[in-house]
């Protein structure tokens, strides 16, 4: 784990005998939004006590919308913002009408990629899981007075139908007071009685001011552009696509580019990627495991007023079920079988920790 000064200081217990309620330091607060497109949507604000605080949208697969470190925003938020769950917006590109961006939007559980229709059914852009509400199973608050600094929230999201596939996502988001870390532990279970296709992608979206002109985009691995073309406008040998540019007129509307990366793993199978803004003195790292999520997608969309880059660990590039099936790459989960995924997001603001991250994210050891 990549330590921050705040985590080290938390061990000194400077707060001992000085607080009445754990919320003075941090914890989890749930509420319901009451206006506009998000009206009636359940959320949970999580405060780590380090300056890192973020909003979990309980009614949208427990995805993460806003995220801040001190005064600095980390995530990209689309014009759409948070919407109430729309379970039937899974046709064509309807997903874009509910895509609020945010630090994390989950794609899957059975399809990632563009809309498609074949003999196995019709599938909309990036699947339906991000438009399904969670059944909250537990909330564990910290209790500093008893020396308990850990907190977590766990929920179950069901992508199901009668007489058909039934996949269940059991998600736990956890952390520790004094640590600027978001830990996501997902288990996908096939509750049905037939093998079920499975694709999963963590659509992590970063925005200004973390993402700005000159911000470093950090990853290591063999890559190709989404279309496989060497003359891609962004991902080509003559362009430094590892530095965020100024907004581009060419990315107005649906202008965008993406690279599919066979990310390099370290000795224990862990993979790292992220961003570093040296002017802010902040880096954000993503840690995941090659065995679980062997691919990384780097999405770059530099439109004016829609300025974002995405780092997206995935089971497969978002090629869709049909192509994955044709190439014999489609994953199936057997009845009663489960698959586990781990993703850790760390915010770093100490030079030593940042330098270590810069090293491990661009060179496997």
C-alpha positions in Angstrom: 0.0 0.0 0.0 1.2 3.6 -0.7 1.3 5.5 2.5 0.3 9.1 3.1 1.5 11.4 5.9 -2.1 11.5 7.2 -2.2 7.7 7.7 1.1 7.8 9.6 -0.2 10.7 11.8 -3.4 8.8 12.6 -1.5 6.4 14.7 -0.5 9.1 17.1 -4.2 9.3 18.3 -4.0 13.0 18.7 -7.8 13.0 18.9 -7.9 10.7 22.0 -10.3 12.1 24.7 -11.1 15.1 22.4 -14.0 13.9 20.3 -17.6 13.0 21.1 -18.6 11.6 17.7 -16.6 9.7 15.1 -18.1 12.1 12.4 -15.7 14.7 13.7 -13.0 12.7 12.0 -14.9 10.8 9.3 -17.2 7.9 8.5 -20.3 7.2 6.4 -23.4 9.4 6.1 -26.4 8.2 4.0 -29.1 10.5 2.6 -31.5 10.8 -0.3 -31.2 13.4 -3.1 -34.4 15.4 -3.6 -34.2 17.5 -6.8 -34.0 17.3 -10.5 -33.0 14.1 -12.4 -31.5 12.6 -9.2 -34.7 13.0 -7.1 -35.2 10.1 -4.8 -31.7 8.6 -5.3 -29.9 7.2 -2.3 -26.3 8.2 -1.7 -23.6 7.8 0.9 -21.0 10.4 1.6 -17.7 8.8 2.9 -15.1 10.9 4.6 -11.7 9.3 5.2 -10.5 12.0 7.6 -7.5 12.8 5.3 -9.1 15.3 2.9 -10.4 12.5 0.7 -14.2 12.4 0.6 -16.5 10.9 -2.0 -20.1 10.2 -2.8 -21.3 6.6 -3.4 -24.6 6.4 -5.4 -26.3 3.5 -3.7 -29.1 3.4 -6.3 -26.7 3.1 -9.2 -24.6 -0.1 -8.4 -22.8 1.7 -5.6 -20.8 3.6 -8.1 -18.8 6.7 -7.1 -19.8 10.2 -8.3 -17.9 13.2 -6.8 -14.5 12.7 -5.2 -12.4 15.4 -3.6 -9.0 15.7 -2.0 -8.9 18.8 0.2 -10.2 21.6 -2.1 -9.3 19.7 -5.3 -11.9 17.8 -7.4 -10.6 14.4 -8.8 -13.5 13.1 -10.9 -15.0 14.2 -14.2 -18.8 14.9 -13.9 -20.7 14.9 -17.1 -23.5 17.3 -18.0 -26.0 14.6 -17.1 -24.9 14.4 -13.4 -26.6 11.9 -11.2 -29.8 10.4 -12.4 -32.2 8.1 -10.6 -31.8 4.5 -11.7 -33.1 3.7 -15.1 -33.2 -0.1 -15.3 -34.6 -0.2 -18.9 -32.2 2.3 -20.5 -30.3 -0.6 -21.9 -31.1 -0.2 -25.6 -28.8 1.4 -28.2 -26.8 4.3 -26.7 -29.4 5.2 -24.0 -26.7 4.5 -21.4 -25.2 7.9 -22.4 -28.4 9.6 -21.1 -27.6 8.3 -17.6 -23.8 8.4 -17.7 -22.9 11.0 -15.0 -19.2 10.2 -15.3 -17.9 10.3 -11.7 -14.9 8.6 -10.2 -16.4 5.1 -11.0 -19.1 3.9 -13.3 -19.4 0.1 -13.5 -19.9 -1.5 -16.9 -21.3 -5.0 -17.4 -22.0 -7.5 -15.9 -22.6 -9.4 -19.1 -21.7 -6.9 -21.8 -19.2 -4.0 -22.3 -18.8 -2.2 -25.5 -21.2 -0.8 -28.1 -24.8 -1.7 -28.8 -25.3 -5.0 -30.6 -27.9 -7.6 -31.6 -27.4 -11.2 -32.5 -29.0 -14.6 -32.0 -28.3 -14.4 -28.3 -30.2 -11.1 -27.8 -30.0 -7.4 -27.9 -27.5 -5.4 -25.7 -27.1 -1.7 -25.2 -23.9 0.3 -24.7 -21.9 -1.0 -21.7 -24.7 -3.1 -20.2 -27.2 -2.4 -17.5 -25.5 -2.8 -14.1 -24.9 0.9 -13.5 -28.6 1.6 -13.7 -29.6 -0.9 -11.0 -30.0 -0.1 -7.3 -28.2 -1.9 -4.5 -29.8 -3.6 -1.6 -27.7 -2.4 1.3 -26.6 -5.3 3.5 -24.4 -3.5 6.1 -22.7 -0.3 7.1 -19.8 -0.5 9.5 -18.9 2.8 11.1 -15.5 3.5 12.6 -15.2 3.8 16.4 -12.0 5.6 17.2 -12.7 5.5 21.0 -12.4 1.7 20.8 -9.4 1.8 18.4 -11.6 0.8 15.4 -10.6 3.0 12.4 -12.0 0.8 9.6 -15.3 1.5 7.9 -17.2 -0.2 5.1 -20.5 -0.4 3.2 -21.7 -3.5 1.5 -24.6 -4.0 -0.9 -26.0 -6.4 -3.4 -27.0 -5.5 -7.0 -28.9 -8.0 -9.1 -28.8 -8.1 -12.9 -31.6 -10.7 -13.2 -34.6 -11.8 -15.1 -37.2 -14.7 -14.9 -36.2 -17.7 -16.9 -32.9 -16.2 -17.9 -29.5 -15.1 -16.7 -29.1 -14.1 -13.1 -25.9 -12.4 -12.1 -25.4 -10.8 -8.7 -22.8 -8.2 -7.8 -21.9 -8.1 -4.1 -19.9 -4.9 -3.6 -18.0 -3.7 -0.5 -16.4 -0.2 -0.4 -14.1 0.2 2.5 -11.4 2.3 4.0 -9.7 3.4 7.2 -9.7 6.7 9.0 -6.4 8.4 8.3 -5.8 6.7 5.0 -6.6 8.3 1.6 -7.7 5.1 0.1 -10.8 3.7 -1.5 -10.9 -0.1 -1.5 -13.5 -1.8 -3.7 -14.1 -5.6 -3.3 -16.6 -7.1 -5.8 -17.9 -10.6 -6.1 -20.0 -11.6 -9.1 -22.1 -14.7 -8.6 -24.2 -16.7 -11.1 -27.5 -17.3 -9.3 -29.1 -18.9 -12.4 -29.1 -22.5 -13.6 -27.2 -22.0 -16.8 -23.8 -20.6 -17.7 -23.9 -16.8 -18.0 -21.7 -14.6 -20.2 -19.7 -12.2 -18.2 -17.8 -8.9 -19.0 -16.8 -6.3 -16.4 -15.1 -2.9 -16.8 -14.4 -0.2 -14.1 -15.0 3.1 -16.0 -12.8 5.5 -13.8 -13.2 9.0 -15.0 -10.9 11.8 -14.0 -11.4 15.6 -14.5 -10.1 19.1 -13.7 -8.2 20.2 -11.8 -6.5 16.9 -11.3 -6.6 16.5 -15.1 -5.1 19.6 -16.7 -2.6 20.5 -19.4 0.6 18.7 -18.6 -0.9 16.1 -16.1 0.9 12.8 -16.5 -1.1 9.7 -17.5 0.7 6.7 -16.1 0.6 3.1 -17.2 2.9 0.5 -18.7 2.2 -2.3 -21.2 1.8 -3.2 -24.8 -1.0 -1.2 -26.4 -2.9 -0.6 -29.6 -5.5 2.0 -30.5 -9.1 1.0 -30.3 -9.3 0.6 -34.0 -5.9 -1.0 -34.3 -4.8 1.8 -36.6 -1.2 3.2 -36.2 -2.3 6.6 -37.4 -4.8 7.2 -34.6 -5.1 11.0 -33.9 -4.1 10.6 -30.3 -2.5 7.1 -29.9 0.4 7.2 -32.4 4.1 7.1 -32.2 4.4 10.9 -32.9 2.1 12.1 -30.2 2.8 12.3 -26.4 -0.5 10.7 -25.3 0.9 10.3 -21.8 0.5 14.1 -21.2 -3.0 15.7 -21.0 -3.3 18.4 -23.7 -5.4 21.5 -23.9 -9.1 21.1 -24.9 -9.4 20.0 -28.6 -11.9 21.2 -31.2 -11.6 17.8 -32.8 -13.2 16.2 -29.7 -16.4 18.3 -29.8 -19.5 16.1 -29.5 -18.5 12.4 -29.6 -14.9 13.0 -30.6 -12.7 10.7 -28.5 -9.9 8.1 -28.7 -9.0 5.0 -26.7 -6.2 2.6 -26.4 -6.4 -1.1 -25.3 -3.5 -1.9 -23.0 -2.2 -5.4 -22.0 -1.0 -3.9 -18.7 2.3 -5.0 -17.2 2.1 -6.9 -13.9 4.5 -6.9 -10.9 5.8 -9.9 -9.0 2.7 -10.5 -7.0 0.4 -10.0 -10.0 -0.5 -6.4 -9.1 -0.9 -3.7 -11.7 -0.7 0.1 -11.3 -1.8 3.1 -13.3 -2.9 6.6 -12.5 -2.3 10.3 -12.9 0.1 12.9 -11.5 -0.4 16.6 -11.5 2.9 18.1 -10.3 1.4 21.6 -10.0 -1.1 20.4 -7.4 1.4 18.0 -5.9 -1.2 15.2 -6.1 -1.2 11.7 -7.7 -4.0 9.3 -7.9 -3.1 5.6 -8.3 -5.2 2.6 -9.3 -4.1 -0.8 -8.1 -5.7 -4.1 -9.4 -4.6 -7.6 -10.2 -3.7 -9.0 -13.6 -5.3 -12.4 -12.9 -8.7 -10.7 -12.3 -8.5 -7.7 -14.6 -5.9 -8.3 -17.3 -6.7 -5.3 -19.5 -6.6 -1.5 -19.1 -8.4 1.0 -21.4 -7.2 4.6 -21.6 -10.0 6.8 -22.8 -9.2 10.3 -23.8 -11.9 12.9 -24.6 -10.6 16.4 -24.7 -13.8 18.3 -25.8 -14.4 21.9 -24.6 -16.5 21.6 -21.4 -16.2 17.8 -21.6 -12.6 17.4 -20.7 -11.8 14.0 -19.3 -9.5 11.0 -19.4 -10.6 7.5 -18.2 -8.5 4.7 -16.9 -10.5 1.5 -17.1 -9.4 -1.9 -15.7 -11.4 -4.7 -17.4 -11.8 -8.4 -17.9 -11.6 -7.7 -21.7 -11.4 -4.7 -23.9 -15.0 -3.4 -24.5 -15.4 -5.3 -27.8 -18.9 -6.6 -26.9 -20.2 -10.1 -26.4 -20.5 -10.9 -30.1 -16.9 -10.3 -31.0 -15.6 -11.8 -27.8 -17.7 -14.9 -28.5 -16.5 -15.1 -32.1 -12.8 -14.8 -30.9 -13.5 -17.5 -28.2 -12.6 -14.9 -25.5 -16.0 -14.5 -23.9 -16.0 -15.4 -20.2 -18.8 -17.6 -18.8 -19.7 -18.0 -15.1 -21.1 -21.4 -14.3 -24.2 -21.8 -12.1 -23.2 -21.2 -8.5 -19.7 -20.0 -9.5 -18.3 -16.6 -8.4 -15.5 -14.3 -9.5 -13.8 -11.8 -7.3 -12.3 -8.4 -8.3 -10.3 -6.0 -6.3 -9.6 -2.3 -7.1 -7.8 0.2 -4.8 -7.7 3.9 -5.4 -5.1 5.9 -3.5 -4.5 9.7 -3.3 -0.9 10.6 -2.8 0.5 14.0 -1.7 3.9 13.2 -0.2 6.9 13.4 -2.5 8.4 10.1 -1.5 5.1 8.2 -2.1 4.5 10.0 -5.4 8.1 9.1 -6.6 7.5 5.5 -5.7 4.3 5.4 -7.6 5.9 7.1 -10.6 8.4 4.3 -10.6 6.1 1.3 -10.2 3.4 2.6 -12.6 5.8 2.9 -15.5 8.1 0.0 -14.9 7.4 -3.5 -13.6 9.8 -5.0 -11.1 
